[in-house]
Amino acid sequence: MKAMLAVILSVVLSACGGGNVTPLPPCSFDEGLATPVTWSGSGAKLVFTGDSIMMGFNLALYFPNYQTLNVAIAGQCTTQVNARFDRDVLSNSPDVIVMNGGINDILKGQLSTAYLKESILKAKEAGVRVIVVGTYLPGPEIDHLTNIVAAWTIDMVAFTTANNIEYIDNTYQGVTSGLLPDGI
């Protein structure tokens, strides 16, 4: 299965034409500082983490019967989310972690899912229920990355399935650009 996935990823990534993608500067390992956050609501504790896709949600509106905490930071790559995962996520003793990541990695030419997987496994090892929300193309100006997002999604679906992690496919949301704090 792993060999087949590697072949599929290689074919899909090679179909992207490599030269068509102009990567942004690479993501750093700088942890960044999460905006000061406080719990809202009551009930089970849900922590949301990731990039601007997750940061943009009004959690109190969608989850009124839960305690919610959003530690997502716009513009972060999975390297950064993973670097602050223990401090910003696990230290809050959540019952459920909802996480996303990947589009900033893809935009910056970092095509590995390793850091997102590492965060997921940390949560699973801590006995926390994890829900992974897939990444998507937030606007037509980056449609040329469709094959890379598809490869990322295939890899994450295979990983979450193999590890009994819930995955929500968010690939084709058709979200209009400019809705989130970082302009995506």
Salt bridges, closest charged atoms under 4 A:
GLU31 OE1 - ARG87 NH1 2.82
ASP88 OD2 - ARG84 NH1 2.92
ASP88 OD1 - ARG87 NE 2.69
ASP155 OD2 - LYS117 NZ 2.99
GLU166 OE2 - ARG129 NE 2.60
